[in-house]
Amino acid sequence: MAIEAFLGIMRVEAVANQKVPAPIRAGNLSMHFDRCPYVMGIVNVTPDSFSDGGKFFDRKQAVDLALRLVEEGADILDVGGESTRPGSDPVSEEEEIRRVLPVIEAVVKYTTAPVSIDTTKSGVAKAALDAGAAMVNDVSALRFDDKMGAVVAAAGVPLVVMHMRGIPKSMQAGPIEYRDLMGELRVFLEEAVKRAVDAGVGQEQIIVDPGIGFGKMPEHNLTILNRIGELRALGRPVLVGPSRKAFIGKILGRDVNQRLHGTAAAVAAAVLGGAHILRVHDAGPMRDVVGVAQAIWSERLPEGSS
């Protein structure tokens, strides 16, 4: 047997034998991680998103998108008012609140799906939580705002901490090298979990994200997806966001809006590797991908299937 195949089998067995994280509640949703992975739908309320070019910057269009994502099968909605694409500039706290707050206030009136606020700013997080958001997704892993942990802790909501090299403005600049990619990701995320716990966030409330596309070369993203199960050793649910990312375009030679099938392959790989939450733009198709991939991973049909 080739060593690569042997190591692959060992990784699969290691994932299967790891303890399942305890359930996490976000608003009305109780996430049980021994079941089918959850789908998080992306709602970018920005004029410069890499994926939609500001198509949903209009408040009504953003709300319509959010409700459509839920109808298509999204379990969680991730609303963000600041682009984190490579080379992006930060926006002020006031502007970010101006963008996201009306959308969150409207969305929580029409759906029970929990809203996650995608922000690195404690003031934005607090305003969003006060408006009805039930989760915080911080791509800086609490590194950009030392008040963020306290805000999350006070609200008692789930927190996503993500690995990122540097800041969005410069994360893809210069040589991007890792001596031990997966080892460095694990150490970074372990430190992020500790930072959150030290700020008062319950460890059982923390979700980790390896940060596909955030300070990584395409080959790094492939390694992460191939070895995503190794991050389950952290004992926390793993969120993966490969949707429409540049590495898919590199592989297929496709523009950002032509990466649906490539995203489907990446999502399937993440589920087969043991991911618990998939952050995506196209909830309907990816709901199907997640369902089939989970059935393959568990070797059983979902309950209630005929």
Secondary structure, DSSP 8 states (H G I E B T S, - for coil): --HHHHHHHHHHHHHHHS-----EEETTEEE-TTSS-EEEEEEE--SS-TTTTTTT-SHHHHHHHHHHHHHHT-SEEEEESS--STT-----HHHHHHHHHHHHHHHHHH--S-EEEE-S-HHHHHHHHHTT--EEEETTTTSS-TTHHHHHHHHT--EEEE--SS-TTTTTSS----SSHHHHHHHHHHHHHHHHHHTT--GGGEEEE--TTSS--HHHHHHHHHTGGGGGGGSS-BEE--TT-HHHHHHHT--GGG-HHHHHHHHHHHHHHT-SEEEES-HHHHHHHHHHHHHHHHTS--TT--
